[in-house]
Amino acid sequence: MNDVVQKPIRIVILGGGFAGVYTARYLTRLLGRRRDVEVELLSEENYFVFQPLLPEVAAGGIAATHVVNPIRELVPKVRFRCCSVAAIDFERRQVMVSQGAGLELVPVAYDHLVFCLGKVTHFASMPGVAEHALAMKDLADAFRLRNHVLRCLELADIEPDLEAKRALLHFVVAGGGFSGVETIGELAELVTRSLAYFPRIDPKEVRFSLVHAQARILPEMPESLSLAARQILERRGVDMVLGARVRAASPSAMYLHDGRALATRTFVCTVGTAPNPIVEGALAQGGFIQAQHNGRAISAFATERTLECAGRPGYWAVGDCAGIPSPTGQGLCPPTAQFAIREAKTCARNLIAAIDGTPKSPFAFRALGILASLGQRSAVAEMFGIRLTGFLAWFAWRTVYLAKLPGWVRRLRVALDWTLDLFFPRDITQLQVFQHQHLHVHHYEPGEAIVQQGQLGRELYLILKGEVEVSANGGGKRVRLGAREVFGERAVLEDTRRNATVCATQAADVLVLSRSDFHAMVKNLPVLSDYFAELLRARHPDAMPAGPAALDHLPPTPGMAPAELRPS
Ligand SMILES: Cc1cc2nc3c(=O)[nH]c(=O)nc-3n(C[C@H](O)[C@H](O)[C@H](O)COP(=O)(O)OP(=O)(O)OC[C@H]3O[C@@H](n4cnc5c(N)ncnc54)[C@H](O)[C@@H]3O)c2cc1C
């Protein structure tokens, strides 16, 4: 009798968006009761966001929690790990993830790896935009925008200065693609319907502007529908600022490349995306081929039509981080949810085929239609070759998206939100739940560990009150620190793991500064950089050269973490 138990083949999926969750769902269906294959999904959040409905969340038409589903509920038979992917060790076939309260680095082994990491918001090329613009990519963005708009209305209602009031009542969205157009349409609906509660705001004082780099909005749509969308929005009072590109932003204005400035306190930027840092890192070191669009490399994995990464068996890419040859034979598949779901199905089928040694099938799908909601019961749509505008298109839009929402419970909730919205005014409650505080004071009782040796260094600590003990080398080396002394600087500066454990020896209050804030201060304040260079030299004479030059090499932004993998 053969007693050797065969280890299951491990498929690891990175990302819990449309691409990742649907790949996992189709895999579960195809695998049934098979035990020789194990699927694990890794994602930063434990929920899946139905992004096409985010503009409606921002406008208060749908409750925020109704467009998200817990991933565990969507794919109950798949192992789920809520963590952040830090890097990939291609040689050992392991994904390095940071997880848990202490952000420990843990390896996750794979036989097949599926990249579904999407793209990230990236405003760095436009000064001030990261600081002063609002994004429209995830649930927090939508929630933040809704509360911000209501706050502007509250402030405008009591603002005596006319110029300041005008800026508060000017709502600007950059980007004439689907998310920008849908966002301005929904914002216009929210503001217009809320004005009944703000008697000191004259509707004529309210302005909406849509800034777009090209001559026509919704360039993915047939020209007649783009034009119809533009006319509908203009009738609603949206100014079209076309052929204009965003240059910068400040707290009270956004600036265009042509020299114009739009005074506004609400600037939503839907342009500015970048490849996911993990995808960029993998492309740089993993032997992958980069996809090309119109002759330019686009920092996405070039795949075969089977969804397998070109020239890299065992690696797959789906959704926005993949450059998949279009079944039409021209260009690449568009980065949309509609395509991501269909790609996921092909990928799941081909993963099983690769494991079983059966033939793989190419991705084949023609978009069924294209729809954009414009708020206030109007939309533009083309479905099965038929073009619709206005109310009929809006009805089609709602029907299609309701049908596509995963899970009956969410569908019922959204349908109820939509029904109530037809008969009742919008809720203008402004919730202030976001903490803008970057500095936190943490309290520790005697004996409590503040940092543990081996954890990733993400924060710097300043002792306000009490005393702590730093112990390195398994307790072989111990140092006590008291009020006004700092600790944790080395791991944060060098981007390595903690080399010591720190415990409170008395009740201690500790000021906690995030890694990014600390880097910004040390880089820009010579006094501080001198201080920390000196401190590093004194505390770790073996590790750092003396003087301020020691800090010249401050590590790159978080996310890419090859440095984090250095042994402590
Ligand atoms: C406002 C808006 C409206 C849209 N409207 C439409 C529409 O009407 N129709 C349509 O077809 N498409 C629409 N889209 C586009 C569509 O949502 C995207 O194409 C789709 O979400 C791409 O799916 P994805 O899984 O590839 O990426 P994403 O949905 O971006 O998912 C990426 C996942 O990876 C996870 N992740 C990233 N980095 C890490 C890491 N380091 N560690 C762990 N996890 C990580 C993220 O948390 C996320 O779960 C819209 C997009 C937006 C923003």
The ligand as an SDF file (V2000), in Angstrom:
LIG
                    3D

 53 58  0  0  0  0  0  0  0  0999 V2000
  -15.5470   54.7260  -10.1550 C   0  0  0  0  0  0  0  0  0  0  0  0
  -15.3780   53.5900  -11.1100 C   0  0  0  0  0  0  0  0  0  0  0  0
  -16.4230   53.2230  -11.9530 C   0  0  0  0  0  0  0  0  0  0  0  0
  -16.2700   52.1570  -12.8450 C   0  0  0  0  0  0  0  0  0  0  0  0
  -17.3180   51.8130  -13.6530 N   0  0  0  0  0  0  0  0  0  0  0  0
  -17.2200   50.7270  -14.4640 C   0  0  0  0  0  0  0  0  0  0  0  0
  -18.3340   50.2920  -15.2490 C   0  0  0  0  0  0  0  0  0  0  0  0
  -19.3890   50.9120  -15.2320 O   0  0  0  0  0  0  0  0  0  0  0  0
  -18.1700   49.1760  -16.0030 N   0  0  0  0  0  0  0  0  0  0  0  0
  -17.0100   48.4490  -16.0390 C   0  0  0  0  0  0  0  0  0  0  0  0
  -16.9420   47.4250  -16.7150 O   0  0  0  0  0  0  0  0  0  0  0  0
  -15.9160   48.8620  -15.3230 N   0  0  0  0  0  0  0  0  0  0  0  0
  -16.0050   49.9720  -14.5340 C   0  0  0  0  0  0  0  0  0  0  0  0
  -14.9140   50.3830  -13.7910 N   0  0  0  0  0  0  0  0  0  0  0  0
  -13.6150   49.6820  -13.9400 C   0  0  0  0  0  0  0  0  0  0  0  0
  -13.5810   48.4170  -13.1090 C   0  0  0  0  0  0  0  0  0  0  0  0
  -14.0370   48.6550  -11.8060 O   0  0  0  0  0  0  0  0  0  0  0  0
  -12.1580   47.8550  -13.0940 C   0  0  0  0  0  0  0  0  0  0  0  0
  -11.7860   47.5720  -14.4150 O   0  0  0  0  0  0  0  0  0  0  0  0
  -12.0950   46.5890  -12.2670 C   0  0  0  0  0  0  0  0  0  0  0  0
  -12.3560   46.8980  -10.9230 O   0  0  0  0  0  0  0  0  0  0  0  0
  -10.7190   45.9190  -12.3780 C   0  0  0  0  0  0  0  0  0  0  0  0
  -10.6920   44.8100  -11.5230 O   0  0  0  0  0  0  0  0  0  0  0  0
   -9.3140   44.2180  -10.9640 P   0  0  0  0  0  0  0  0  0  0  0  0
   -9.6870   43.0600  -10.1120 O   0  0  0  0  0  0  0  0  0  0  0  0
   -8.3780   44.0020  -12.0850 O   0  0  0  0  0  0  0  0  0  0  0  0
   -8.6780   45.3900  -10.0900 O   0  0  0  0  0  0  0  0  0  0  0  0
   -9.2170   46.0320   -8.7450 P   0  0  0  0  0  0  0  0  0  0  0  0
  -10.7040   46.0380   -8.7200 O   0  0  0  0  0  0  0  0  0  0  0  0
   -8.5000   47.3310   -8.6160 O   0  0  0  0  0  0  0  0  0  0  0  0
   -8.7320   45.0320   -7.5990 O   0  0  0  0  0  0  0  0  0  0  0  0
   -7.3970   44.9530   -7.1560 C   0  0  0  0  0  0  0  0  0  0  0  0
   -7.3810   44.1960   -5.8440 C   0  0  0  0  0  0  0  0  0  0  0  0
   -6.0340   43.9640   -5.4510 O   0  0  0  0  0  0  0  0  0  0  0  0
   -5.8860   44.2830   -4.0780 C   0  0  0  0  0  0  0  0  0  0  0  0
   -4.4750   44.6650   -3.8600 N   0  0  0  0  0  0  0  0  0  0  0  0
   -3.7620   45.6070   -4.5100 C   0  0  0  0  0  0  0  0  0  0  0  0
   -2.4970   45.6520   -4.0360 N   0  0  0  0  0  0  0  0  0  0  0  0
   -2.4100   44.7200   -3.0670 C   0  0  0  0  0  0  0  0  0  0  0  0
   -1.3710   44.2810   -2.1990 C   0  0  0  0  0  0  0  0  0  0  0  0
   -0.1430   44.8000   -2.2340 N   0  0  0  0  0  0  0  0  0  0  0  0
   -1.6530   43.2990   -1.3130 N   0  0  0  0  0  0  0  0  0  0  0  0
   -2.8840   42.7360   -1.2490 C   0  0  0  0  0  0  0  0  0  0  0  0
   -3.9040   43.1040   -2.0580 N   0  0  0  0  0  0  0  0  0  0  0  0
   -3.6700   44.0810   -2.9490 C   0  0  0  0  0  0  0  0  0  0  0  0
   -6.8550   45.4310   -3.8540 C   0  0  0  0  0  0  0  0  0  0  0  0
   -7.1590   45.5690   -2.4850 O   0  0  0  0  0  0  0  0  0  0  0  0
   -8.0350   44.9560   -4.6920 C   0  0  0  0  0  0  0  0  0  0  0  0
   -8.8240   44.0560   -3.9490 O   0  0  0  0  0  0  0  0  0  0  0  0
  -15.0460   51.4470  -12.8990 C   0  0  0  0  0  0  0  0  0  0  0  0
  -13.9860   51.8220  -12.0530 C   0  0  0  0  0  0  0  0  0  0  0  0
  -14.1460   52.8720  -11.1550 C   0  0  0  0  0  0  0  0  0  0  0  0
  -13.0040   53.2450  -10.2420 C   0  0  0  0  0  0  0  0  0  0  0  0
  1  2  1  0
  2  3  1  0
  2 52  2  0
  3  4  2  0
  4  5  1  0
  4 50  1  0
  5  6  2  0
  6  7  1  0
  6 13  1  0
  7  8  2  0
  7  9  1  0
  9 10  1  0
 10 11  2  0
 10 12  1  0
 12 13  2  0
 13 14  1  0
 14 15  1  0
 14 50  1  0
 15 16  1  0
 16 17  1  0
 16 18  1  0
 18 19  1  0
 18 20  1  0
 20 21  1  0
 20 22  1  0
 22 23  1  0
 23 24  1  0
 24 25  2  0
 24 26  1  0
 24 27  1  0
 27 28  1  0
 28 29  2  0
 28 30  1  0
 28 31  1  0
 31 32  1  0
 32 33  1  0
 33 34  1  0
 33 48  1  0
 34 35  1  0
 35 36  1  0
 35 46  1  0
 36 37  1  0
 36 45  1  0
 37 38  2  0
 38 39  1  0
 39 40  1  0
 39 45  2  0
 40 41  1  0
 40 42  2  0
 42 43  1  0
 43 44  2  0
 44 45  1  0
 46 47  1  0
 46 48  1  0
 48 49  1  0
 50 51  2  0
 51 52  1  0
 52 53  1  0
M  END
$$$$
